[in-house]
Amino acid sequence: MLKSRILITCPKGMPPFLKQELIDENFPVLSENIAGVETEGSLDDAMRLNLSLRTGHRVLFTLKEFPARDAGELYRVLHDIAWEQHIPVDGYLCITSSVENPTIKDSRFANLKCKDAIVDRIKEKCGIRPDSGPDRDRSVVHLYWKNDRGTVYLDTSGEPLSRRGYRKIPLGAPMQETLAAAVVLATGWNGTGNFINPMCGSGTLAIEAALIGLDRAPGLLRSNFGFMHLKGYNAARWSELREKVRKESKKSLPGQVIATDINPDAVEAAKKNAATAGVEQCIEFSVCNFSDTPLPGNSGVIVMNPEYGERMGEVKRLEATYKDIGDYFKQKCRGYTGYVFTGSPDLAKKVSLKPKRTFQFFNSGIECRLLEYELYEGTRKFKKPKLIQD
Ligand SMILES: C[S@@+](CC[C@H](N)C(=O)[O-])C[C@H]1O[C@@H](n2cnc3c(N)ncnc32)[C@H](O)[C@@H]1O
């Protein structure tokens, strides 16, 4: 089967986790940048990656790298590609792009040129042409064009993989599913021991933890991917891949996942989302203030994602919440490893504990930190509160 370079995109901060996932799946890592990791493989491998990756957003299969100084050259190069072998003539095509070329003021123009080259070519070869538009739920082609070099990819994911399909009821400020998976991976939780998620909101962290603990491929939850709308898509092979990963996943969790929130609507939504993800039996839900969350045993991880507010009044109120989180960690969570995910370094300081490690992430473009606190057991004294430094 023809192999090519495969670029997997992800939000900034996540490449280390994505890279580890690729290594675990026995894929080579060819290169890494701030928002993606490159590997290589066939279209069959691209299907496997869509099925198994937790932190990747789009699996882009390289068709051609080329020189192009301007839109005319771009059209000619793209028109030479045998698109009729990749895009169904009676299908629907969407072009996405990332363009930084001095002759192009509006990337939509580059998209239009790209789309014209593809549909003109198919019309010339086959007599008819696919429809085109902005929807990403069928064939998607991605154009990367920087200065006078371009790469064109088949986007085998289509809709980004962060849309797992289980979050039917998002509440407030939900965390993207891929980010939640990276946060769980950062904690090192692997299914054994306790995973406690007070302030669970719509349940994303607890659901991703359960999926990770069960070794359940997130792609099992989705019924549509870009590769299904490419010529030569082998539905029987896809079923076979799905069946294989389904068999490999665990039936139940050795550890315990507990998710709570003060808002009953949030807990209701989280339960429904967990049911859609097929993991509701692995998570114990309850409505309570975070500090009343039941803590079984005396070890495990506690992950909290409090709001980090933008308005002044909110920030004042949240200062008290962050202080309470610090007190809760100190007084009730000894033996556990505590984590706070926040976009506000000032609020994080109110926890008044020195983080052992920090991870940098980006949530909807906002720079965020996952702060890790070791909450010592027994008589060992807590370290004197210090200002957080990266
Ligand atoms: C930023 S949201 C969490 C979003 C969540 N990670 C998700 O993906 O949906 C913060 C949550 O904290 C909850 N919350 C706020 N104060 C709380 C408290 N004192 N005790 C428990 N939950 C609280 C809110 O109801 C809200 O659902």
The ligand as an SDF file (V2000), in Angstrom:
LIG
                    3D

 27 29  0  0  0  0  0  0  0  0999 V2000
  -14.9790   25.4010   33.8660 C   0  0  0  0  0  0  0  0  0  0  0  0
  -16.2940   24.4050   34.4020 S   0  0  0  0  0  0  0  0  0  0  0  0
  -15.6560   22.7890   34.2070 C   0  0  0  0  0  0  0  0  0  0  0  0
  -15.7590   22.3380   32.7820 C   0  0  0  0  0  0  0  0  0  0  0  0
  -15.4390   20.8780   32.5740 C   0  0  0  0  0  0  0  0  0  0  0  0
  -14.0250   20.6130   32.6450 N   0  0  0  0  0  0  0  0  0  0  0  0
  -16.0290   20.4180   31.2520 C   0  0  0  0  0  0  0  0  0  0  0  0
  -15.2630   19.9490   30.4100 O   0  0  0  0  0  0  0  0  0  0  0  0
  -17.2310   20.5560   31.0490 O   0  0  0  0  0  0  0  0  0  0  0  0
  -16.2900   24.6210   36.1370 C   0  0  0  0  0  0  0  0  0  0  0  0
  -17.3690   23.8670   36.8670 C   0  0  0  0  0  0  0  0  0  0  0  0
  -17.1730   24.0680   38.2640 O   0  0  0  0  0  0  0  0  0  0  0  0
  -18.4320   24.0170   38.8960 C   0  0  0  0  0  0  0  0  0  0  0  0
  -18.3010   24.6640   40.2270 N   0  0  0  0  0  0  0  0  0  0  0  0
  -18.1310   25.9670   40.5320 C   0  0  0  0  0  0  0  0  0  0  0  0
  -18.0130   26.1500   41.8500 N   0  0  0  0  0  0  0  0  0  0  0  0
  -18.1120   24.9200   42.4290 C   0  0  0  0  0  0  0  0  0  0  0  0
  -18.0440   24.4410   43.7710 C   0  0  0  0  0  0  0  0  0  0  0  0
  -17.8750   25.2640   44.7920 N   0  0  0  0  0  0  0  0  0  0  0  0
  -18.1620   23.1030   43.9810 N   0  0  0  0  0  0  0  0  0  0  0  0
  -18.3340   22.2630   42.9400 C   0  0  0  0  0  0  0  0  0  0  0  0
  -18.4170   22.6530   41.6610 N   0  0  0  0  0  0  0  0  0  0  0  0
  -18.2870   23.9680   41.3970 C   0  0  0  0  0  0  0  0  0  0  0  0
  -19.3510   24.7380   37.9370 C   0  0  0  0  0  0  0  0  0  0  0  0
  -20.7010   24.3530   38.1750 O   0  0  0  0  0  0  0  0  0  0  0  0
  -18.7960   24.3010   36.5790 C   0  0  0  0  0  0  0  0  0  0  0  0
  -19.5200   23.1950   36.0930 O   0  0  0  0  0  0  0  0  0  0  0  0
  1  2  1  0
  2  3  1  0
  2 10  1  0
  3  4  1  0
  4  5  1  0
  5  6  1  0
  5  7  1  0
  7  8  2  0
  7  9  1  0
 10 11  1  0
 11 12  1  0
 11 26  1  0
 12 13  1  0
 13 14  1  0
 13 24  1  0
 14 15  1  0
 14 23  1  0
 15 16  2  0
 16 17  1  0
 17 18  1  0
 17 23  2  0
 18 19  1  0
 18 20  2  0
 20 21  1  0
 21 22  2  0
 22 23  1  0
 24 25  1  0
 24 26  1  0
 26 27  1  0
M  CHG  2   2   1   9  -1
M  END
$$$$
